[in-house]
Amino acid sequence: MGTSLVNKNIYEKIQKSKSLIYGLVSKHNSKIHQRMDDKNKFLHQVLYTLIFTNCILSLILVTIQAALAGYQPPKDQKPPSGYSDSSGVRGTCSASSSPILLAPMTYVGLTTSTHPTFAWFVVDNQSVPIEFSLYEFDTNLKPKKLDRYTQTFLNSSGLIQRSLSKDLPGLSVGKRYLWQLQSLCDPYRPSHNLITRAEIEVVALPQTLFHDLAITNESSYKANLYGKYGIWYDAIKEVLPSNSKQKLNKVFIDLLASLAKSEQSVERQNLTNIAFNYGE
């Protein structure tokens, strides 16, 4: 990624808009000054400067966000191991109750967080226990289960998210992991459990991204920045809804739609359906 995400075209658009705003405000400002004494002229000039500065900052933010919208897969994509293939027989579980992972499946997704957030979507609400588990790959790409992160909870419809507890040790930068959801359809026939998996790698925060993030506290802008750097898990975390029934906002939908383009047919269709049917 270059030294800045604000490219020449964006800069030129900002400059043109800035000149337009300046011209309009200056014209209005000169008319008001004709009817003011010196003290009021000074106070008005200060207010005018603040308003003009705020307009330019808002314009810059809106322009950059428009240019950054969506998610761009990392250029150095790593293929998943054979362990991330989903498996299982439907058994007593309905197909629509199977979790749809909101994550890259055809390559390893990235995060800069040592306590990342995982998200998935369930179309139908069937009261089936779900087990979340996490595995760490060794240097030979053999997974080892990390029991301390295992959680079990009842399935529910809508968008679900789980973050690793801050009370537990964090993941290691440079390490690859596999996260798994297992629908416990039949306790007496584990082979009938539905299993979905994806892989995630913890990477260091790029220095240029660090500087870009420092200029704003707005979640949607941060999400688009992470998305442009191919850091999927951090991007969606910024715009995840506060509850499972809340409509998905436009930035979230744009991220999903962008991710869908890089996925295989089934995952692509699932992500596209979520973006189309559950957005604002």
N, C-alpha and C positions, 0 to 999 in steps of 0.2 A: 504494500500500500504506500502511496506517496507521502510526502511530508505534510500534506494538508488535504482534507476532503473538499475544501472550498475551491473549486477549479476556476479557470479563467472565465468561462461562460457565466457562472454564478456571480462572480465578482462584477462583471460588466452589467448584468441585470440589476444588481444592487446599486451600482453607481448611477445608472439611468433613473431608477426609481427615487434615489436620494435627491438627485437634481430636481426632479419633478416636485417632490415634497417641499424641498427648500424654496423653490420658486413660489409655490402656492402660499406657504406660510409667511414668506418675506413680504409678499404683496399685501396680505392681510395685516401683517405687523406694521408696515409703514403707514397704513391708513389710521390705525389706532394711535400711533405715536404722534400724529399731527394734533391730537386732542388731549395730550398729556403734558404735565409739568415734568421737570427733570427727575424728581424722585420717583414718580410713578413710571417714567420711562425706564429707569434702571430696574425696578422691580419687575416690570413687564418683560424686559429683555432677559432677565434670569429665568422667568417662567417659560418664555419662548424657547430658550436654549434647552431646558429640561424636557419640554414636550417634543422638540425636534430630535433630541438624542434618543428618547424613548421610542419614537416612531421608527428611527433607523435601526435600533436594536431589534425591535419586533419584526421589521421587514427582513433583516438578516436571518433571524431564526426561522421565519416562515419559508423563505427562499431555500435555505439549506435543507430543511425538512423535506420539501417537495423533491429536491434532488436526491435525497438519501433513501426515499421510501422503498421498503422491501428488504429482502434478505439475499445476500450473494454468497453462495457456497465457497468455502476456502479453496484457493487454487491448488494447494497441496493436499488434496483429499486422500485420506487413508481408507482403504477398503476394510470392511468389517471382517472379523474372524468368522469361521464357520459356526462358532458357538452362538452367534446372535440370531440364527434362524428361529422363527417362531414354530411352535409345534403343538400337538395335542389333538384330541378328538372331541367333538362338541359335547357328547354325553348329555347331561341334564342342563347344560348351559345353552341359552339361546344365542344365536350368532350376533344379534344386536347388542348383547350385554358384554361382548368381548371388548376390552379396552383398545382404543386407537391411540398409539403413542404419538404425541406431538413432538417429534424429534426426527432427525435424519436417520434413515434405515439403510440406505445404500452406501453410506460412508460414515466415518466416525465423527460425531458431533463434538463441538468445542465449548469449553467454559473457562473462565478465568477464576471462578469461585471455588474455594476448597469445601464449601457447603452448598452445592448447587441445588436448584429447584427443578423437579421433574414434573411434567404435566402430561395428561392424557385425557381422552374424551370417551364417554360412554353414551351411546344413543338410547338404550333401553335400560330401565332400572329393574334389575333382578337381584333379589337379596341373596347374593352369593359372596362369600368371603374372598377378599383379594389379599394376596401376600406380595409385599414389595421386598425385594432382596437385591443386594449389591455384591458384585464380584470384582476382584482386582486381578488384572493380567500380570503374569510374570514376564521375564525377558523372552521366554519361548511362546508367549501368547497362550499360556494355559491359565484358565480362570480359577481363582480361589475365593470361596464364599467368605464374606466379611459379616459374620453373624450379628455383630453389634448394630448393624443398620437394618436388620430385618423387622418389618412391621406387618401386622395383619389387621384388616379393617373391612367393614361391609361395603359392597359395591353400591354405587349411587349413580344416577344419570347426570349428564352435563359434564362440564370441565372440572377435572380434579387435579389438584397439585399437592406435592409433598416436597418439603425441603429437608435436607439433612440437619438434624438438631445441632445447635451450636454447643450443646453440652457434650457432644461426642467429638473425637478427634477428626480433623478435616482430612480431605483427600490430598494427595501429593501432586505438586506441579510436575508435569512431565510423565505422569502415569496414565495408563488407559484402564477404563473400568467398563463393566457390563451391568446395566440395570434391567431388572426383570419384574414383570407382573404375572402372577400365576392365579388364575381364577380357580378356586377350589370347588369345582363342580360336584365331585363325588368323593367323599373322604375314604370310601372303600375301594375306589378304583382310581388311583392317582394318575394313571396313564390317560384318563379322560379329562384331566385338567387342561385348560387352555393357557398357553404360555406365550407371552410376547416380550421381545427383548430389543434393546438398542445399546450401542456403545458410545462412550463419552470419554474425552481426554481433557485433562486439566492443563491449560497452557498459561504462560506468563502474559500479563497485560502488555500489549505493544506500547512503546513509548509515545508514538504519535497519537494513538487512541487515547492514552492517558491525558494528553494535552487537550484533545478535542472534547473529552468528557468534562473537563474542568470548567468549561465556559457555560454550563447550564445545569439546572437541577430538574429540568422537565423530563419526565419519564419517556414520553413518546420520542423525543429527540435522542435520548440515550439509546432507546431500543433500535432506532434506525442506524445509529452509529455502530453499535455492536453488530447489527445485521450486515452492514457494509464490510465489516472486517471478518465476516464469516463465523462469528462467535454466537451460535444459535441459542444456546441455553440462557445466556445472559440477556440476549435480545428479548426473548419472550417473557422472561421474569419481570422485566420493566413494565410490561403492559398486561400482565395476567389480571383478570377480573378478581374482585374481592370475594366473590362467592360463585358457586357452580351454576346458579340460575341467571346470573347477570349476562346481558348481551355482550358479545365480543366487539371491541372497538375497532375502528378502521385500521389503525397501525397493526394491531394483532392480526387482522384479516389479511392485510398486505403481506405480512411475514409468512403466514400459512400458505397463501397463494404462491409466493416465491419459492418456498420449500417444496411444494407439490410438484413444481416443474422439474426438480432434480430427482424425484422418486420414481420407482417402478409403478406399473399400472394400478395395482390394488391400493397401495399406499397413496398414490397420486389422487385416485378417485375418492378415497376416504377423506383426505385433507381438503380437497376441493368441495366436497359436500358439506363439510363443517363450515368452511368459509362462506359458502353460498346460503346455507340455511340458518345459521346461528349468529350472523353479524348484525350490527345495529341497523 
